Amino acid sequence: MARGNIFVIDDEEDILDLVDYNLAKEGFQISRFTTGEAALEGVKREKPDLVLLDLMLPGVDGLEICRQLKRNKDYSEIPIIMLTAKGEESDIVSGLELGADDYITKPFSPKVLLARVKTILRRNRKTTQSETDRIEIYDLIIHPGRHEALYKGEVLQLTYSEFKLLHFLARRPGWVFTRYQIVDALRGDNYPVTERAVDVQIVGLRKKLGEAGRYIETVRGVGYRFREE
């Protein structure tokens, strides 16, 4: 039985063959597309469980495909992993801000690709934690309702924005967030947040978390994530 239907959108036959071979071997059903237009039509016919998306495509490029899927309520929940050449940090950031779930740089390891696909699918099948749910991860306990965070049973003295930042990251461990996404999440209640201020907040939060500060990881050129258990 197929483990999931994956759309692979890339104009390089070598990449399509590589992805097809390794994912099909693991029981995934693969649909191949070499243009953005064909892929968008394919999504209308059959909704995939995940999309592997090259950014450099003839006609409709990868960023535009990501934008169209994430803006459509019928397809916005489809997870997207971007395939991109090394060094294209601006494209990676743009894709993540449009709603892509992860990215893989070319050239890539088939084992890494498979691991990322399985992780995204597993994560997507889980119900996203509500903003009011208590979170227990590592030795941290976060109570959104109480606006309280504890590490090894000790209450952490966090500011309002530091607590919101910790809660935002810990709700989705493993997910990479750009500074812009973090600003968007923390903005509100007339609290002034800028992209530069995010770095300052991260430094302050890590300091107050002590040894637990290592759970907040910097993704160079992109942003931050909370380490996945």
ZIBELFEN-V223686 format. One record per run of one state. SS is the DSSP state (a for helix, b for strand, c for the rest). FROM is the first residue (numbers start at 1). TO is the last residue. Records with the same first field share a line. If there is no record, write none. Layout:
# ZIBELFEN-V223686
SS: FROM-TO + FROM-TO
This chain:
# ZIBELFEN-V223686
c: 1-4 + 10-12 + 26-28 + 34-35 + 46-49 + 55-61 + 72-78 + 86-88 + 99-101 + 107-109 + 126-134 + 138-139 + 144-147 + 152-153 + 156-159 + 171-176 + 187-187 + 189-190 + 192-194 + 220-222 + 227-229
b: 5-9 + 29-33 + 50-54 + 79-85 + 102-106 + 135-137 + 140-143 + 148-151 + 154-155 + 177-178 + 188-188 + 191-191 + 216-219 + 223-226
a: 13-25 + 36-45 + 62-71 + 89-98 + 110-125 + 160-170 + 179-186 + 195-215
